[in-house]
Amino acid sequence: MQSTQISFENLRKDFPILKRTVRDNKRLVYLDNASTTQKPNQVIDSITNYYRNYNSNIHRAVYSIAEEATEAYEATRDKIANFINVKDRQEIIFVRGTTEAINLVAYAWGRPHIKEGDIIVTTEYEHHSNIVPWQLLTQEKSAKLEYIGMDDNGELILDDLDKYLATGKVKLVTFSLMSNVLGTITDVQKIIEKCKAAGVLTLVDAAQAVPHMKVDVEKLGCDFFAFSGHKMLGPTGIGVLWARKSVLETMVPFQGGGDMIREVHKYESTWNDLPYKFEAGTPNIADVVGFGAAIDYLTKIGMDNVREHEVELTKYAMKKLSEVKGIHIYGTKDISKRGGVISFNFADVHPHDVAQIIDGEGIAVRSGHHCAQVLMERLNVAATSRVSFYIYNTKEDVDALINSLNKVAKVFKL
Amino acid sequence: MSGNADIYHEMIIDYSRNPTNYGKLENHDVIFHDSNPLCGDSIDIALKIDDNKVTDIKFDGKGCAICMACSSVLTEITKGKSLDEVRKIEKNDILGELGLEHLQAVRIKCALLSLKVLKSALYTYLADHLDNSQDVDSLKEDAANLY
């Protein structure tokens, strides 16, 4: 992989939204990329091109534009397989996003496999989407949900995992590859090694990881892997569930309907081959096409370069933020163990007030519990402010953030 | 609306630093809790009621400056009022007091969470102390249309 040949500053021209101003002619400084990223022209154009030139349904009709649509849709599946290093394209299932991917597993795998007394293990720094589906499942099945705890440095306490695995009742361990609040990069190899030794399946929520670093699913050795398109330059409403074929074959359908069937009779049906068994109904064709364009864009940059750029920015931002009196940063200070996400609090000012005041300066950050209330409880805070970077962010963006925080200090007389 | 920092005038900052009627109320007659799922603001309001009058009120919890200031003003307005008067408190009674009439939509819930909690506390109390079921139904309707 060639490194540092990319001019990240130049990429900005591909993103039309970065040219606009907000609030009294302020430059938009977009620092909420962990929530969703902006879209380059290449992605936007690929979607309008589909609607303008070959809009049709896939997998059914024989006419030319339907063939083009099917080809474009299936081409994205191959691009994804290549991007995350999956050998078998039949293991790639299109879903609405990471949330739907996890719900699909909880329903289609969980229902036939989880029984009374079984244990599902998650972690204290999960997004609600990797907690609530398991609460629903374990409550329905009289099974148990347990948590791997987090230490004060924002890292998982793997002794907890050992303790649960020793019961022999654990059926699934599900965790995020990177925390959406603290940016902690999970010690994934260690967890999967332990689970494999115990014969326990693993689900990796990679929503925050795949957009920001090279991820190799085959090397990881997990059983389920989920991520979303919109956090990696792609459109909203499209994501991926990858699952090992031997596991997919033990699962019941998620939704019934068109495209997921082989034969339908009055009182019974048989199912289509993988992955279509899990893709009922007309899918989100346009956004799958757009997702493909996003993957092309990122592939061209190279994921190692993306990571390097974000490490630079994160290092700079951590330094600048810690120089502001009253800022408290959560999680590890070790940049090699965190992605481009920084959660902080500013003295006693509520994050909502911070966000509102700096929004007046054109700065877009997230404030709140970030869909991670279990983690907020663990940190003993109601909310945090969060900045998160992507390829188009610059050191000037960080400087603008720091300047705007000075305004907060002034208003709140800190 | 102009600059975002404009809403953070002296009164709001003062209330957020030193909220009035803040803390726990011993021997309350009713207490109610609610939170804002979007931002995590979380408020309890406890009322002491004698002769159909709110003789004491306290709020407790965590919130942004807007939420804390509005809760303070609301408790000041409510204290000493008859239950009928409390029923008639409207959102503009709070927003007007703090010059927040033009607050943007995403922040209005921060401002009005405490009003919602107060009304819910009141309706909870009335539901327990009213024997007229028709009245309780109309109260529930009131509550549903709060924001």
Interface residues (C-beta under 8 A of the other chain):
Chain A: R23 D24 V349 H350 P351 H352 D353 Q356 I357 D359 G360 S367 G368 H369 Q373 M376 A382 A383 K407 V411 F412 K413
Chain B: S2 G3 N4 A5 I7 Y8 I13 S16 L38 C39 G40 D41 S42 K62 G63 C64 A65 I66 C67 R107 C110
